[in-house]
Amino acid sequence: MGEFWDTIRNQFSGANKAPRQAPLQTVPWIDLKRYLGDWFEIATIPQSFQRECTATRASYSLRDDGDIDVVNTCRVGAIDGPMKKIRGRARVVDHQTNAKLKVSFFRPFWGDYWVIEIGNNYEYAVVSGPTRQYLWILSRAPHMDAIVYDGILERLRAQGFDTSLLRKTIQP
C-alpha cells in the first residue's frame, strides 16, 4: 500500500514531472520586407499535413492590408511527383519584434509562427512556436552548408529541441 501512496504523492507534488524548459525566445527584430519572398524547407519536424511532401517551398508576399499572403508548395512522394499547393495568410502579433506571427490556412484557426533564428543576411530562418512541437529550417537556397546546418542544430538543442525528430527535406 505504501507504493501506491508514494505514487499519488509524487504525482501531486510534481516529483515525476520533467523539468520545465525556459520560454522559447524569438529573434529581437525581423525586417518583414527582407523576410518576404521565397524559402526552401531544409528540414522539419514532420507534421501530418506535410505527409509525403518533398521539395517543399514557402513564398511570402505583403498584402495591401498589411497581412502576408502565404503560399506553400511541395511535391508529393518524389521530386517529380504531383504538385501540392496551399494558400494561407499570416499576421504579425508582436509589432515590437515582428518575430511572432499567426498563420492560418483554415480560418478561423490560427497557429503560432515564431522566427527564432535568422541569418545575418536573411539567408536562412528557423521557425517554431512556443510549444516546440513543430520546427522548420528554411533557406533562400535549396541546399544549406553543413557547417551552418550543424550550428543551427547545436543552438536548437540548447533551446530544448529534440533535433533527432528533424527530417531533412529533399530539394532539387
Backbone as JSON, one array per atom type, in Angstrom:
{
  "sequence": "MGEFWDTIRNQFSGANKAPRQAPLQTVPWIDLKRYLGDWFEIATIPQSFQRECTATRASYSLRDDGDIDVVNTCRVGAIDGPMKKIRGRARVVDHQTNAKLKVSFFRPFWGDYWVIEIGNNYEYAVVSGPTRQYLWILSRAPHMDAIVYDGILERLRAQGFDTSLLRKTIQP",
  "N": [[0.82, -1.19, 0.0], [2.05, 1.19, 0.6], [3.59, 1.86, -1.64], [1.65, 2.59, -3.5], [0.62, 4.98, -2.34], [2.94, 6.52, -2.36], [3.24, 6.88, -5.1], [0.94, 8.4, -5.7], [1.45, 10.69, -4.08], [3.83, 11.62, -5.28], [2.87, 12.23, -7.8], [1.14, 14.42, -7.34], [2.85, 16.2, -6.11], [4.62, 16.89, -8.02], [6.98, 15.58, -8.34], [7.56, 13.68, -10.28], [7.55, 15.05, -12.63], [8.81, 16.32, -15.72], [11.64, 18.5, -16.04], [10.94, 21.97, -16.32], [11.13, 23.81, -19.35], [12.92, 26.7, -20.39], [11.15, 29.6, -21.52], [10.57, 29.8, -25.04], [12.64, 31.73, -27.09], [12.4, 34.42, -29.38], [13.87, 35.98, -32.31], [15.35, 39.25, -31.92], [14.4, 41.18, -33.73], [12.67, 41.4, -36.81], [12.97, 42.33, -40.11], [10.44, 42.74, -42.04], [10.17, 43.22, -44.8], [12.56, 42.27, -45.81], [12.3, 39.64, -45.1], [10.21, 38.64, -46.61], [9.36, 36.81, -49.61], [10.8, 33.97, -51.31], [11.34, 30.76, -49.85], [13.15, 27.79, -49.17], [12.43, 24.66, -47.75], [14.59, 23.18, -45.55], [14.8, 21.37, -43.45], [12.55, 19.68, -41.19], [10.4, 19.09, -38.37], [8.41, 16.5, -38.88], [5.03, 16.98, -39.85], [1.56, 16.08, -39.84], [0.11, 17.28, -41.92], [1.99, 17.6, -43.85], [2.57, 15.2, -44.9], [4.26, 12.9, -46.93], [5.44, 14.93, -48.42], [7.9, 16.54, -50.41], [10.6, 18.56, -51.65], [9.72, 21.01, -50.64], [8.47, 24.29, -50.44], [8.1, 27.73, -49.45], [6.37, 30.75, -49.93], [6.23, 34.16, -49.35], [4.35, 37.13, -49.38], [3.59, 40.6, -49.21], [0.45, 41.87, -48.34], [-2.08, 44.25, -49.33], [-3.48, 45.06, -47.07], [-1.67, 44.86, -45.05], [-1.28, 42.38, -43.91], [0.16, 39.11, -44.59], [0.47, 37.21, -47.48], [0.61, 33.75, -47.83], [2.04, 31.09, -49.51], [2.38, 27.77, -49.76], [4.15, 25.12, -51.19], [4.68, 21.79, -52.37], [6.13, 18.73, -53.56], [4.53, 15.7, -54.06], [5.44, 12.68, -52.75], [7.76, 12.35, -54.44], [10.53, 14.08, -56.02], [9.72, 14.67, -58.61], [7.05, 14.32, -58.36], [3.44, 14.87, -58.16], [2.37, 18.28, -57.85], [1.56, 19.92, -54.85], [-0.37, 22.41, -53.37], [-0.98, 25.02, -51.06], [-2.75, 27.78, -49.83], [-2.45, 30.51, -47.6], [-2.67, 32.83, -44.85], [-0.89, 35.27, -43.05], [-0.29, 37.1, -40.04], [1.24, 39.71, -38.21], [1.76, 39.52, -34.76], [3.24, 40.55, -32.75], [4.36, 43.52, -32.74], [6.59, 44.85, -31.85], [8.8, 43.28, -32.33], [8.29, 41.95, -34.71], [8.64, 39.27, -34.96], [6.93, 37.36, -34.04], [4.27, 35.75, -35.32], [0.97, 34.93, -36.5], [-0.45, 32.29, -38.3], [-2.75, 31.22, -40.76], [-4.3, 28.65, -42.47], [-6.66, 27.49, -42.59], [-9.15, 29.15, -41.86], [-11.32, 29.59, -39.14], [-8.96, 29.08, -37.72], [-5.86, 29.7, -36.25], [-2.32, 29.5, -36.13], [0.71, 29.56, -34.2], [3.63, 31.19, -35.38], [6.75, 31.58, -35.04], [9.71, 33.33, -35.45], [12.71, 32.14, -34.67], [15.36, 32.16, -35.18], [17.54, 33.86, -37.38], [19.46, 34.33, -40.3], [22.32, 36.51, -40.73], [22.14, 37.86, -43.17], [19.61, 37.27, -43.9], [19.59, 34.81, -45.09], [18.91, 32.37, -44.14], [16.36, 30.93, -42.03], [14.83, 30.03, -38.92], [11.99, 28.52, -37.73], [9.41, 28.17, -35.35], [7.27, 27.46, -32.6], [5.79, 28.38, -29.42], [5.47, 25.94, -28.08], [7.32, 24.19, -29.05], [6.69, 22.01, -30.63], [6.66, 21.87, -33.35], [8.81, 22.58, -36.12], [10.75, 24.34, -38.43], [13.42, 24.57, -40.64], [14.56, 26.9, -42.77], [15.71, 28.09, -45.96], [17.14, 30.4, -48.3], [18.23, 29.25, -50.47], [18.19, 26.06, -52.17], [19.77, 24.23, -50.85], [21.78, 23.82, -47.9], [24.78, 24.83, -46.35], [26.75, 22.47, -44.62], [28.1, 23.17, -42.26], [26.77, 25.46, -41.4], [24.2, 24.36, -41.0], [24.75, 22.42, -38.98], [25.51, 24.14, -36.92], [23.09, 25.47, -36.45], [21.58, 23.29, -35.51], [22.94, 22.76, -33.12], [22.39, 25.1, -31.63], [19.63, 24.87, -31.49], [19.32, 22.56, -29.91], [20.32, 23.61, -27.53], [18.21, 25.24, -26.91], [16.32, 23.5, -26.1], [15.16, 21.77, -27.98], [14.41, 18.61, -29.43], [16.43, 17.48, -31.59], [16.68, 15.12, -32.92], [14.28, 14.5, -33.98], [14.04, 15.92, -36.28], [13.74, 15.94, -39.83], [15.46, 15.88, -42.83], [14.66, 17.7, -45.77], [14.17, 16.71, -49.03], [15.47, 18.38, -51.76], [15.46, 19.78, -55.08]],
  "CA": [[0.0, 0.0, 0.0], [2.95, 2.34, 0.65], [4.0, 2.19, -3.0], [0.52, 3.3, -4.11], [0.56, 6.34, -1.81], [4.13, 7.22, -2.86], [2.95, 7.27, -6.48], [-0.02, 9.51, -5.64], [2.15, 11.84, -3.52], [4.76, 12.12, -6.3], [2.09, 12.81, -8.9], [0.62, 15.73, -6.96], [3.93, 17.1, -5.69], [5.43, 17.26, -9.18], [8.27, 14.9, -8.28], [7.79, 12.91, -11.5], [7.43, 15.91, -13.8], [10.05, 16.7, -16.4], [11.98, 19.88, -15.74], [10.37, 22.96, -17.23], [12.06, 24.48, -20.24], [12.8, 28.16, -20.45], [10.31, 30.01, -22.64], [11.26, 29.91, -26.32], [12.96, 33.1, -27.44], [12.43, 34.77, -30.8], [14.9, 36.95, -32.63], [14.93, 40.57, -31.42], [13.75, 42.01, -34.74], [12.58, 40.92, -38.19], [12.62, 43.29, -41.15], [9.5, 41.94, -42.83], [10.44, 43.36, -46.24], [13.67, 41.36, -46.13], [11.86, 38.27, -44.85], [9.3, 38.24, -47.68], [9.98, 36.14, -50.75], [10.77, 32.51, -51.38], [12.16, 29.97, -48.93], [13.17, 26.34, -49.32], [12.48, 23.92, -46.49], [15.79, 22.35, -45.44], [14.47, 20.29, -42.52], [11.34, 19.92, -40.42], [9.81, 18.03, -37.56], [7.28, 16.19, -39.77], [3.66, 17.21, -39.41], [0.63, 15.27, -40.63], [-0.32, 17.97, -43.13], [3.08, 17.57, -44.82], [2.84, 13.8, -45.19], [4.74, 12.58, -48.28], [5.93, 16.11, -49.13], [9.31, 16.78, -50.65], [10.8, 19.79, -52.43], [8.79, 21.95, -50.03], [8.83, 25.72, -50.51], [7.14, 28.71, -48.95], [6.51, 32.07, -50.54], [5.54, 35.17, -48.56], [4.24, 38.43, -50.02], [2.82, 41.57, -48.43], [-0.89, 42.22, -48.82], [-2.42, 45.67, -49.2], [-3.98, 45.33, -45.72], [-0.57, 44.7, -44.08], [-1.06, 40.96, -43.64], [1.08, 38.45, -45.51], [-0.01, 36.04, -48.21], [1.5, 32.59, -47.69], [1.79, 30.01, -50.46], [3.28, 26.62, -49.53], [4.07, 24.09, -52.22], [5.57, 20.64, -52.25], [5.91, 17.62, -54.5], [4.03, 14.56, -53.29], [6.07, 11.38, -52.97], [9.07, 12.4, -55.09], [10.88, 15.38, -56.6], [8.93, 14.89, -59.81], [5.68, 13.96, -58.06], [2.47, 15.94, -58.39], [2.48, 19.49, -57.03], [0.52, 20.19, -53.86], [-0.27, 23.83, -53.02], [-1.97, 25.53, -50.11], [-2.63, 29.22, -49.61], [-2.84, 30.95, -46.27], [-2.5, 34.24, -44.5], [-0.18, 35.48, -41.79], [-0.36, 38.47, -39.5], [2.16, 39.97, -37.12], [1.07, 39.72, -33.48], [4.17, 41.27, -31.88], [4.9, 44.57, -33.6], [7.89, 45.32, -31.34], [9.86, 42.47, -32.92], [7.81, 41.34, -35.96], [9.11, 37.88, -34.98], [5.83, 36.48, -33.67], [3.15, 35.88, -36.23], [-0.05, 33.88, -36.52], [-0.69, 31.86, -39.67], [-3.97, 30.44, -40.92], [-4.62, 28.04, -43.75], [-8.05, 27.07, -42.45], [-9.79, 30.05, -40.91], [-10.83, 30.59, -38.2], [-7.88, 28.53, -36.91], [-4.57, 30.37, -36.43], [-1.24, 28.86, -35.41], [1.89, 30.39, -33.94], [4.75, 31.16, -36.32], [7.76, 32.41, -34.39], [11.06, 33.27, -36.03], [13.6, 32.0, -33.51], [16.72, 32.43, -35.63], [17.61, 34.41, -38.74], [20.83, 34.6, -40.74], [22.66, 37.93, -40.81], [21.68, 38.39, -44.45], [18.31, 36.65, -44.17], [19.83, 33.67, -45.98], [18.19, 31.24, -43.55], [15.49, 31.25, -40.9], [14.34, 28.89, -38.16], [10.64, 28.88, -37.31], [8.76, 27.23, -34.46], [6.23, 28.07, -31.79], [6.12, 28.3, -28.01], [5.44, 24.57, -27.55], [8.44, 23.44, -29.66], [6.19, 20.78, -31.24], [6.96, 21.9, -34.77], [10.07, 23.28, -36.39], [11.17, 24.39, -39.82], [14.66, 25.26, -41.01], [14.33, 27.42, -44.11], [16.87, 28.71, -46.6], [16.86, 31.03, -49.59], [18.76, 28.33, -51.49], [17.66, 24.71, -51.92], [20.69, 23.44, -50.03], [22.44, 24.6, -46.85], [26.11, 24.38, -45.97], [26.7, 21.57, -43.45], [28.58, 23.88, -41.06], [25.66, 26.32, -40.97], [23.15, 23.47, -40.51], [25.19, 21.86, -37.7], [25.45, 25.23, -35.94], [21.68, 25.65, -36.12], [21.17, 22.16, -34.66], [23.53, 22.95, -31.78], [21.63, 26.15, -30.94], [18.3, 24.33, -31.21], [19.43, 21.68, -28.73], [20.49, 24.49, -26.36], [16.89, 25.81, -26.61], [15.42, 22.46, -25.64], [14.57, 20.98, -29.06], [14.91, 17.27, -29.7], [16.78, 17.57, -33.01], [16.59, 13.8, -33.55], [12.99, 14.45, -34.65], [14.13, 16.63, -37.56], [13.96, 15.19, -41.07], [15.87, 16.74, -43.94], [13.75, 17.75, -46.9], [14.85, 16.55, -50.31], [15.26, 19.51, -52.67], [16.13, 19.54, -56.37]],
  "C": [[0.86, 1.26, 0.0], [3.37, 2.81, -0.73], [2.91, 2.99, -3.72], [0.5, 4.76, -3.66], [1.78, 7.15, -2.22], [3.89, 7.72, -4.28], [2.0, 8.46, -6.51], [0.67, 10.78, -5.14], [3.09, 12.45, -4.57], [4.01, 12.8, -7.45], [1.63, 14.22, -8.55], [1.71, 16.7, -6.52], [4.78, 17.55, -6.86], [6.76, 16.54, -9.22], [8.58, 14.13, -9.56], [7.71, 13.76, -12.77], [8.79, 16.2, -14.39], [10.36, 18.15, -16.06], [11.39, 20.83, -16.78], [11.47, 23.58, -18.09], [11.85, 25.98, -20.14], [11.9, 28.51, -21.62], [11.14, 30.18, -23.91], [11.45, 31.38, -26.67], [12.91, 33.29, -28.96], [13.63, 35.68, -31.04], [14.42, 38.33, -32.17], [14.17, 41.42, -32.44], [13.78, 41.32, -36.09], [12.18, 42.09, -39.07], [11.73, 42.52, -42.13], [9.76, 42.05, -44.33], [11.58, 42.44, -46.67], [13.25, 39.91, -45.98], [10.95, 37.75, -45.98], [10.07, 37.58, -48.81], [9.91, 34.64, -50.6], [11.77, 31.87, -50.43], [12.04, 28.49, -49.28], [13.21, 25.71, -47.94], [13.7, 23.01, -46.53], [15.53, 21.14, -44.55], [13.24, 20.69, -41.73], [11.12, 18.79, -39.44], [8.52, 17.7, -38.31], [5.92, 16.39, -39.09], [2.72, 16.44, -40.34], [0.23, 15.95, -41.93], [0.77, 18.02, -44.2], [3.43, 16.14, -45.22], [3.17, 13.62, -46.67], [5.24, 13.78, -49.06], [7.45, 16.09, -49.26], [9.4, 18.02, -51.52], [9.85, 20.89, -51.94], [9.34, 23.37, -50.08], [7.72, 26.56, -49.9], [7.43, 30.04, -49.61], [5.64, 33.05, -49.76], [5.53, 36.49, -49.32], [3.29, 39.32, -49.21], [1.49, 41.88, -49.12], [-1.12, 43.72, -48.64], [-2.88, 46.03, -47.79], [-2.91, 45.15, -44.64], [-0.33, 43.27, -43.65], [-0.14, 40.38, -44.71], [0.38, 37.27, -46.17], [1.05, 34.96, -48.1], [1.08, 31.55, -48.73], [2.84, 28.94, -50.21], [3.05, 25.61, -50.64], [5.01, 22.95, -51.86], [5.25, 19.68, -53.39], [5.54, 16.41, -53.66], [4.77, 13.3, -53.71], [7.46, 11.4, -53.55], [9.29, 13.79, -55.69], [10.04, 15.69, -57.83], [7.46, 14.48, -59.61], [4.73, 15.12, -58.3], [2.64, 17.08, -57.38], [1.27, 19.6, -56.11], [0.71, 21.63, -53.41], [-1.35, 24.19, -52.03], [-1.68, 27.01, -49.88], [-3.12, 29.56, -48.21], [-2.57, 32.43, -46.09], [-1.78, 34.3, -43.17], [-0.37, 36.93, -41.35], [0.62, 38.57, -38.34], [1.35, 40.19, -35.85], [1.96, 40.41, -32.45], [4.89, 42.31, -32.73], [6.21, 45.16, -33.08], [9.04, 44.56, -31.98], [9.55, 42.0, -34.34], [8.18, 39.86, -36.05], [8.04, 36.88, -34.56], [4.65, 36.78, -34.58], [2.15, 34.77, -35.96], [-0.31, 33.57, -37.99], [-1.96, 31.02, -39.71], [-4.07, 29.94, -42.36], [-6.09, 27.61, -43.77], [-8.71, 27.97, -41.41], [-11.06, 29.41, -40.38], [-9.65, 30.14, -37.35], [-6.55, 29.19, -37.26], [-3.53, 29.66, -35.58], [-0.06, 29.81, -35.24], [2.98, 30.13, -34.97], [5.77, 32.12, -35.75], [9.1, 32.22, -35.08], [12.04, 33.28, -34.86], [15.07, 32.16, -33.88], [16.66, 32.93, -37.06], [19.07, 34.66, -39.08], [21.07, 36.1, -40.85], [22.15, 38.6, -42.08], [20.34, 37.79, -44.88], [18.45, 35.5, -45.17], [19.22, 32.38, -45.42], [17.34, 31.75, -42.4], [15.1, 29.94, -40.22], [13.03, 29.33, -37.52], [10.07, 27.78, -36.43], [7.6, 27.94, -33.78], [6.54, 27.8, -30.34], [6.17, 26.89, -27.44], [6.6, 23.71, -28.04], [7.98, 22.16, -30.37], [6.4, 20.74, -32.75], [8.16, 22.8, -34.98], [10.35, 23.21, -37.88], [12.49, 25.13, -39.91], [14.51, 25.61, -42.48], [15.59, 28.08, -44.65], [16.43, 29.36, -47.91], [17.31, 30.15, -50.75], [18.25, 26.93, -51.18], [18.54, 23.82, -51.06], [21.41, 24.36, -49.06], [23.8, 23.98, -46.55], [26.04, 23.58, -44.67], [27.14, 22.27, -42.17], [27.48, 24.78, -40.51], [24.56, 25.46, -40.35], [23.52, 22.9, -39.14], [25.16, 22.9, -36.59], [24.02, 25.5, -35.5], [21.22, 24.54, -35.18], [21.7, 22.32, -33.24], [22.75, 23.99, -30.99], [20.21, 25.69, -30.62], [18.31, 23.41, -29.99], [19.57, 22.52, -27.46], [19.16, 25.13, -25.96], [15.86, 24.75, -26.25], [14.73, 21.64, -26.72], [15.22, 19.61, -29.12], [15.2, 17.22, -31.2], [16.78, 16.2, -33.7], [15.26, 13.64, -34.29], [13.0, 15.12, -36.02], [14.38, 15.67, -38.71], [14.35, 16.18, -42.15], [14.89, 16.6, -45.1], [14.56, 17.62, -48.18], [14.46, 17.73, -51.21], [15.96, 19.22, -53.99], [17.53, 20.15, -56.4]]
}
